[in-house]
Amino acid sequence: MKLVVFCEAEADFRTAAGLVDRVLRSEGPTWVADMVEHAPEGIREWVGDGHGRTFFDVHRLSDYVRQLSVRVPFGHFDGN
């Protein structure tokens, strides 16, 4: 499976990646746990931002929107 993560820094990505692997090992079937342990790339692949980062930088969201030509839905919190 291909995964994308939006973070502020590389350390945040490492934390998120570690948590994903931990959940796959503990909650997935035995064969998934074995794959994550010995050949994680066989189970999951991290998609980088195309600029050398292993994650998408939340500070560059508007750049990614323009570059990838995606439409971003606007969310609302407490009516704002």
C-alpha positions as CSV (number, residue, x, y, z in Angstrom):
1,M,0.0,0.0,0.0
2,K,1.2,3.5,-0.7
3,L,1.0,6.0,2.1
4,V,1.3,9.8,2.3
5,V,2.0,11.7,5.4
6,F,1.7,15.5,6.0
7,C,4.1,16.7,8.7
8,E,6.0,19.7,9.9
9,A,9.5,18.1,10.0
10,E,11.4,14.9,9.3
11,A,11.2,13.9,13.0
12,D,7.4,14.0,12.8
13,F,7.5,11.7,9.7
14,R,9.8,9.2,11.5
15,T,7.3,9.2,14.5
16,A,4.3,8.6,12.2
17,A,6.1,5.9,10.2
18,G,7.1,4.1,13.4
19,L,3.5,4.2,14.6
20,V,2.2,2.9,11.3
21,D,4.7,0.0,11.4
22,R,3.8,-0.7,15.0
23,V,0.1,-0.9,14.2
24,L,0.7,-3.1,11.2
25,R,2.8,-5.5,13.4
26,S,0.4,-5.6,16.3
27,E,-3.0,-5.5,14.6
28,G,-2.4,-7.1,11.2
29,P,-2.3,-10.8,10.4
30,T,0.9,-12.7,11.2
31,W,2.2,-12.6,7.7
32,V,1.9,-8.7,7.7
33,A,3.9,-8.5,11.0
34,D,6.6,-10.8,9.5
35,M,6.8,-8.7,6.3
36,V,7.0,-5.4,8.2
37,E,9.8,-6.9,10.4
38,H,11.9,-8.2,7.5
39,A,10.9,-6.4,4.3
40,P,8.6,-3.5,5.1
41,E,8.7,-2.2,1.5
42,G,6.8,-5.3,0.6
43,I,3.8,-4.1,2.6
44,R,3.9,-0.3,2.6
45,E,5.6,2.4,0.6
46,W,5.9,6.0,1.6
47,V,5.2,8.5,-1.1
48,G,7.5,11.6,-0.9
49,D,6.7,15.1,-2.1
50,G,8.9,14.8,-5.2
51,H,11.4,17.4,-3.8
52,G,13.6,14.9,-1.8
53,R,11.3,14.8,1.2
54,T,9.9,11.5,2.5
55,F,6.8,13.4,3.5
56,F,4.6,16.3,2.5
57,D,5.5,19.5,4.4
58,V,2.3,21.2,5.8
59,H,4.0,24.5,5.4
60,R,4.0,24.0,1.6
61,L,0.3,23.0,1.1
62,S,-0.5,25.8,-1.3
63,D,2.6,24.9,-3.4
64,Y,1.4,21.2,-3.6
65,V,-2.1,22.3,-4.5
66,R,-0.8,24.3,-7.4
67,Q,1.8,21.7,-8.5
68,L,-0.6,18.7,-8.3
69,S,-3.7,20.6,-9.6
70,V,-5.8,19.3,-6.8
71,R,-8.9,20.8,-5.3
72,V,-8.9,21.2,-1.6
73,P,-12.2,21.0,0.3
74,F,-12.7,23.7,2.9
75,G,-13.4,22.4,6.4
76,H,-15.2,24.2,9.1
77,F,-14.6,24.3,12.9
78,D,-17.3,25.9,15.1
79,G,-18.9,27.5,12.0
80,N,-15.6,29.2,10.9
